[in-house]
Amino acid sequence: MTYLILLLAAAACLAVVDWKFRLCVWRSPGPTAIVIAAGVGLFLAWDAVAIAAGVFLHGASPLMTGILLAPELPLEEPVFLAFFSYSALLLFGASERIRSRIGTKLEARR
C-alpha cells in the first residue's frame, strides 16, 4: 500500500507543478488525457507481452497492495505507467517552454 500512496503523492506534486506553470492538464486537459491513456495502453500491452514471455514476474512485497489486475500485473503498475507518462509530458512541456523563451530572447537580440 505504501508504494501506491507514494505514487499518488508524487503525482499530486507533479499536478501542482503543472498547475503553476500550465504545462499540460491545465493548458489542454483533453489532449493530455488522451496522451496519458495512450501511454498507459502502450506500456500495458508491452507488459502483457513480457508477462506472457515470462520476462516480468510479480514479486510480492509488503510495500504493495497485493492486488493483481491480471496474473503478474499488480494494481500499482497502471498507476506507475500513468505517473511515468505524465512526467514525460511535463518534461516535454517544460522543455518546449524553455526552448520557446530562449528562441524569443535570441530573436530580440537580432
Residue pairs with C-beta under 8 A, 6 or more apart in sequence:
1 63
1 64
1 65
2 63
2 64
3 61
3 63
3 64
3 76
4 64
4 65
4 75
4 76
4 79
7 76
7 79
7 80
7 83
8 79
10 83
11 79
11 82
11 83
11 86
14 83
14 86
14 87
14 90
15 25
17 23
17 90
18 24
18 25
18 26
18 86
18 90
18 93
19 25
19 26
21 93
21 94
21 97
23 89
23 90
23 93
23 94
23 97
24 32
24 86
24 89
24 90
24 93
25 32
25 33
27 93
32 89
35 85
35 89
36 82
36 85
36 86
36 89
39 81
39 82
39 84
39 85
39 88
40 78
40 81
40 82
40 85
43 81
43 84
43 85
44 73
44 77
44 78
44 81
47 56
47 73
47 77
48 70
48 73
50 56
51 57
51 70
51 71
51 72
51 73
56 72
57 72
58 68
58 72
58 73
58 74
60 66
64 74
64 75
64 76
65 74
65 75
65 76
66 74
67 74
67 75
68 74
68 75
69 75
69 77
69 78
